[in-house]
Amino acid sequence: RRGHAMDALRRIVSEILLLCRARGVKVSDALGAFIARAVVLENSTLFPPDKELDEEGVQALTRMSVERLQERDSPSLETVKMQVGFDSASVAETERLQHARSSREQAEVAGIDEICGARIRSADDVEALTALYRTILHFLLSKAGLSPGEAHSRPAQREVAAALESVFPRSGLPAFTALSPSDKAAQLFELANIVLGIRLFNRHIGKGGAGIADVPAEAAGLATSLGASVCEELAGVRRSAERYVPAITEAYRTGYEPPLRLQAELTHLRQYAAFLGQLDDALRQAAARVEELARLLIDEMEALKALVGSRASVPKEQVYPRFDSLAKLWASFEEERDLLSARRAALEALRTFREPYTPTLRAVSLDAARATALAVEAEQRALPADAAAAAKVVESGGTGSGEGGEGGEGG
């Protein structure tokens, strides 16, 4: 039965999208399904939840959904569009990051499989060992985002090749080929991290790091600019929402009908502010993480500088873990930068719903609301004074002023 209901819903949504498209209204699958469900929930008498829709019910639901989606200058509809659009944009960005990560992992697995699948007949098989070493170099270049043979990246390729030769000379190939596939994979990932760490350290001391983008600066810049922009916009939207409250209160006080339009506009603004608030919280957390990563990176670089100093060589047991740590910190920076880019895309999607209708809050409404608010404030300020005067009368045992009482006795 559930499967039948899902098939019916898909059919209804398809029909809604088709009819809306014919009328020049662009509707996503998610929005069409959301509106159809909303119509069902709002009209439980027409569409009882315990009964399957017959053909007449399907046609009625389709027609009512299309009518809702064709509304013009409707804050309530725009609020729904914003909810669906922002959620969809967030999901799309998450999927994009996951797809990019999956593509990188697939490329890494393919490279590792090629290396693990190499067949070396003997330790004297120079041709096969040379080909294997070249394949390992290509794997490291791919991990570094470089393509062999690219003219503009040759300095970076030479750096990778030199670091590889330093960490893993060709003489170590016979021992490498004797490892199990899982041990080979682990050693290759560790090798990639150490090579990257060497290049990062050389970049830090001004002796290398060709082609390496300043990922920490990119991440910090995104966190700062996005955070400031969202914070400022959120404050403005909250101020705009606050202007509606006295106007709605005044409309209820003086009108015969509830101010539904003003309430719908306020709801839209508050929902927009809620989404901005979510982004603001996420950006603050991201900024804190980027700041912490920057501190850890500086500490690691300084520790390496103290360890290496001016010495010609340092025991690999001491320095390799440091290079590995540098590479992992760098990967964390890249992840934060990519997440911040996703937040930026979600913010851009949200901003398309900032005010997609004609606001009806007018200056005259605000003036009347302010006048009412001032009158109420004046009344509230007057109450304590009246209470104090009454207390004095009680204390003196009279009902009027002191002078009036004395005049009465004199009469």
C-alpha positions in Angstrom: 0.0 0.0 0.0 2.9 2.4 0.8 4.4 1.7 -2.5 1.1 2.5 -4.3 0.9 5.7 -2.3 4.4 6.7 -3.4 3.6 5.9 -7.0 0.5 8.1 -6.8 2.5 10.9 -5.2 5.1 10.7 -8.0 2.4 10.8 -10.6 0.7 13.8 -9.0 4.0 15.7 -8.7 4.9 15.0 -12.3 1.5 16.3 -13.4 1.9 19.4 -11.2 5.3 20.1 -12.7 4.0 19.6 -16.3 1.0 22.0 -15.8 3.2 24.6 -14.1 5.7 24.4 -16.9 3.0 24.9 -19.4 2.0 28.1 -17.5 5.5 29.4 -17.4 6.0 28.7 -13.7 9.3 26.9 -12.8 8.8 24.3 -10.0 11.3 21.8 -8.7 10.3 18.2 -7.8 10.9 19.0 -4.1 8.7 22.1 -4.2 5.9 20.3 -6.1 5.9 17.5 -3.5 6.0 19.9 -0.6 3.0 21.9 -1.9 1.0 18.7 -2.6 1.6 17.4 0.9 0.7 20.9 2.3 -2.6 20.9 0.4 -3.5 17.5 1.6 -2.8 18.4 5.3 -4.8 21.7 5.0 -7.8 20.0 3.4 -8.2 16.8 5.5 -11.9 16.7 4.7 -11.3 16.5 1.0 -8.3 14.2 1.3 -8.9 11.9 4.4 -5.5 10.5 5.5 -7.0 7.0 6.0 -8.3 6.7 2.4 -6.5 6.3 -0.9 -7.1 9.0 -3.5 -9.4 8.1 -6.3 -9.0 9.7 -9.7 -11.3 12.6 -8.8 -9.2 13.2 -5.7 -6.0 13.1 -7.7 -7.3 15.7 -10.2 -8.5 17.9 -7.3 -5.2 17.8 -5.5 -3.3 18.5 -8.7 -5.5 21.5 -9.6 -5.3 23.0 -6.1 -1.5 22.5 -5.9 -1.0 24.2 -9.3 -3.3 27.1 -8.2 -1.2 27.5 -5.1 2.1 27.5 -7.0 0.7 30.1 -9.5 0.0 32.6 -6.7 1.6 36.0 -7.4 3.1 38.3 -4.8 2.5 35.8 -2.0 4.7 35.9 1.1 3.4 32.6 2.3 4.2 30.8 -0.9 7.6 32.5 -1.0 8.3 31.3 2.5 7.7 27.7 1.4 9.9 28.3 -1.7 12.6 29.6 0.5 12.4 26.6 2.9 12.6 24.1 0.0 15.2 26.1 -1.9 17.5 26.6 1.0 17.3 22.9 2.1 17.8 21.8 -1.5 20.8 24.1 -1.9 22.4 22.8 1.3 21.8 19.2 0.2 23.2 19.9 -3.2 26.4 21.4 -1.8 26.8 18.4 0.6 26.4 16.0 -2.3 28.9 18.0 -4.4 31.5 17.8 -1.7 30.8 14.1 -1.3 31.1 13.5 -5.0 34.4 15.4 -5.2 35.8 13.3 -2.3 34.5 10.1 -3.8 36.2 11.0 -7.1 39.5 11.6 -5.4 39.3 8.4 -3.5 38.5 6.4 -6.6 41.5 7.9 -8.4 43.7 7.0 -5.4 42.4 3.5 -5.3 43.1 3.1 -9.1 46.6 4.4 -8.5 47.2 2.0 -5.6 45.8 -0.9 -7.5 48.2 -0.2 -10.4 51.1 0.0 -8.0 50.1 -3.2 -6.1 49.5 -5.0 -9.3 53.0 -4.4 -10.7 54.9 -7.7 -11.3 58.6 -7.7 -10.5 60.3 -10.9 -11.6 63.5 -10.2 -9.5 65.4 -7.5 -7.7 67.5 -7.2 -10.9 64.5 -6.4 -13.1 65.7 -2.8 -13.6 63.1 -2.0 -16.3 60.1 -3.2 -14.2 61.5 -1.4 -11.0 62.0 1.8 -13.0 58.4 1.6 -14.3 57.1 1.0 -10.8 59.0 3.9 -9.4 57.6 6.1 -12.1 54.1 4.9 -11.2 54.6 5.8 -7.6 55.8 9.2 -8.6 52.6 9.7 -10.8 50.5 8.6 -7.8 52.2 11.3 -5.6 51.7 13.9 -8.4 48.0 13.0 -8.6 47.7 13.3 -4.8 49.2 16.8 -5.1 46.8 17.8 -7.8 49.5 17.8 -10.5 49.5 16.1 -14.0 52.8 14.7 -15.3 54.1 16.7 -18.3 52.3 20.0 -17.6 54.7 22.7 -18.4 53.4 25.2 -15.8 53.7 22.7 -13.0 57.2 21.4 -13.7 58.8 23.2 -10.7 56.3 21.5 -8.4 56.8 18.1 -10.1 60.6 18.4 -9.6 59.9 19.1 -5.9 57.8 16.0 -5.6 60.4 13.9 -7.4 63.2 15.2 -5.2 61.2 14.6 -2.0 60.3 11.1 -3.1 64.0 10.3 -3.8 64.9 11.6 -0.4 62.2 9.7 1.6 61.9 6.6 -0.6 65.0 6.0 -2.8 64.8 3.5 -5.6 66.9 1.1 -3.5 63.9 0.5 -1.3 61.7 -0.9 -4.1 62.5 -4.6 -3.6 61.5 -4.4 0.0 58.3 -2.5 -0.9 57.3 -5.1 -3.5 57.5 -7.8 -0.8 54.8 -6.1 1.3 51.1 -7.1 1.3 48.6 -4.9 -0.7 47.2 -3.4 2.5 50.8 -2.5 3.8 51.7 -1.1 0.4 48.6 1.1 0.4 49.4 2.3 4.0 53.0 3.1 3.1 51.9 5.0 -0.1 49.5 7.2 1.9 52.2 7.9 4.5 54.7 8.6 1.8 52.3 11.1 0.2 51.9 12.9 3.5 55.6 13.1 4.2 56.3 14.4 0.7 53.6 17.1 1.1 54.9 17.9 4.6 58.4 18.5 3.2 57.1 20.8 0.5 55.0 22.7 3.0 57.9 23.2 5.3 60.1 24.3 2.4 57.4 26.7 1.5 57.3 28.1 5.0 61.0 28.8 5.1 61.0 30.2 1.5 62.9 27.3 -0.2 60.1 25.6 -2.1 56.4 24.8 -2.2 55.9 25.7 -5.9 52.3 25.7 -6.9 50.9 25.2 -3.4 47.9 27.5 -2.8 47.7 29.4 0.5 44.8 27.3 1.8 44.9 28.7 5.3 44.6 32.2 4.0 41.8 31.2 1.7 39.9 29.5 4.6 40.5 32.4 7.0 39.4 34.9 4.4 36.2 33.1 3.6 35.4 32.7 7.3 36.0 36.4 8.0 34.2 37.8 4.9 31.2 35.5 5.1 30.9 35.8 8.8 30.9 39.6 8.7 28.4 39.7 5.8 25.9 37.3 7.4 26.2 39.0 10.8 25.4 42.4 9.3 22.5 41.1 7.2 21.0 39.2 10.1 21.0 42.3 12.2 19.2 44.2 9.4 16.6 41.5 8.9 15.9 41.4 12.6 15.4 45.1 12.7 13.0 44.9 9.7 11.0 42.1 11.5 10.8 44.2 14.6 9.1 47.0 12.7 6.2 44.7 11.9 5.3 43.9 15.5 3.8 47.3 16.5 2.1 47.7 13.1 0.4 44.3 13.5 -0.5 45.2 17.0 -2.0 48.5 15.9 -3.9 46.7 13.0 -5.5 44.3 15.5 -6.5 47.2 17.8 -8.1 49.3 15.1 -9.2 46.8 12.4 -12.1 44.5 11.9 -10.0 41.8 10.1 -6.7 40.3 11.2 -3.7 41.6 9.3 -3.0 38.3 7.5 -0.7 39.9 4.9 1.5 41.7 7.4 1.7 38.5 9.4 2.7 36.5 6.4 5.4 39.0 5.6 6.7 38.9 9.2 6.7 35.1 9.0 8.8 35.2 5.9 11.3 37.6 7.4 11.6 35.5 10.6 12.2 32.4 8.6 14.8 34.2 6.5 16.4 35.3 9.8 16.3 31.8 11.2 18.2 30.4 8.1 20.7 33.3 8.4 21.1 32.4 12.1 21.9 28.8 11.2 24.6 30.1 8.8 25.9 32.5 11.3 26.3 29.8 13.9 28.1 27.5 11.4 30.4 30.3 10.2 31.3 31.2 13.8 32.2 27.6 14.5 34.2 27.4 11.2 36.1 30.5 12.0 37.0 29.1 15.4 38.2 25.8 13.8 40.3 27.7 11.2 41.9 29.8 14.0 42.7 26.7 15.9 44.2 25.0 12.9 46.3 28.1 12.2 47.7 28.0 15.7 48.5 24.3 15.4 50.2 24.8 12.0 52.4 27.6 13.3 53.3 25.4 16.3 54.2 22.5 14.1 56.3 24.7 11.7 58.2 26.2 14.6 58.8 22.8 16.1 60.2 21.6 12.8 62.4 24.6 12.5 63.8 24.0 15.9 64.3 20.3 15.1 66.0 20.8 11.7 67.9 24.0 12.5 71.0 24.3 10.4 71.8 20.6 10.6 72.5 18.7 7.4 70.5 15.7 8.4 67.9 14.7 11.1 66.9 11.2 12.1 63.8 10.3 10.1 62.1 8.9 13.2 62.0 12.4 14.6 61.2 14.4 11.5 58.9 12.2 9.4 56.0 12.3 12.0 56.2 16.1 11.9 55.9 16.2 8.2 53.0 13.7 8.3 51.3 16.0 10.9 51.8 19.0 8.7 50.1 17.3 5.8 47.1 16.2 7.9 46.7 19.8 9.2 46.8 21.0 5.6 44.1 18.5 4.6 42.0 19.9 7.5 42.4 23.4 6.1 41.3 22.2 2.7 38.2 20.6 4.2 37.3 23.8 6.1 37.8 25.9 3.0 35.6 23.6 0.9 32.9 23.6 3.6 33.0 27.4 3.7 32.6 27.5 0.0 29.5 25.3 0.4 28.2 27.7 3.0 28.7 30.6 0.6 26.7 28.8 -2.1 23.9 28.1 0.3 23.9 31.8 1.3 23.7 32.9 -2.3 20.7 30.6 -2.8 19.0 31.9 0.3 19.5 35.5 -0.7 17.3 35.0 -3.8 14.4 34.8 -1.3 15.3 38.0 0.6 12.1 39.9 -0.3 10.6 38.4 -3.5 7.2 40.1 -2.9 6.0 43.7 -2.5 6.1 44.7 1.2 2.9 46.2 2.4 4.2 47.8 5.5 3.8 51.5 4.9 5.1 54.6 6.6 1.5 55.5 7.7 1.2 52.1 9.4 4.5 52.7 11.2 3.5 56.2 12.3 0.2 55.0 13.7 2.0 52.1 15.5 4.6 54.5 16.9 1.8 56.9 18.1 0.1 54.0 19.8 3.3 52.8 21.4 4.1 56.2 22.7 0.6 56.6 24.2 1.0 53.2 25.9 4.4 54.2 27.2 3.0 57.5 28.5 0.2 55.6 30.3 2.7 53.2 31.8 5.0 56.0 33.0 2.0 57.8 34.6 0.8 54.7 36.6 3.6 54.9 39.2 3.0 58.6 39.8 -0.7 58.0 40.4 0.0 55.2 42.7 2.4 57.3 44.7 -0.2 60.1 45.0 -2.8 57.7 46.2 -0.4 56.4 48.8 0.2 59.9 50.2 -3.6 60.5 50.4 -4.0 57.3 52.4 -1.1 58.3 54.8 -2.7 61.7 55.4 -6.2 60.2 56.0 -7.7 62.6 53.4 -9.0 62.4 49.8 -7.6 65.6 48.4 -4.5 67.7 48.6 -3.2 69.0 51.9 -4.1 72.5 51.1 -7.7 71.5 50.2 -8.1 69.7 53.5 -6.9 72.7 55.6 -9.3 75.0 53.6 -12.2 72.7 54.5 -11.5 72.9 58.2 -11.2 76.7 58.0 -14.6 76.8 56.3 
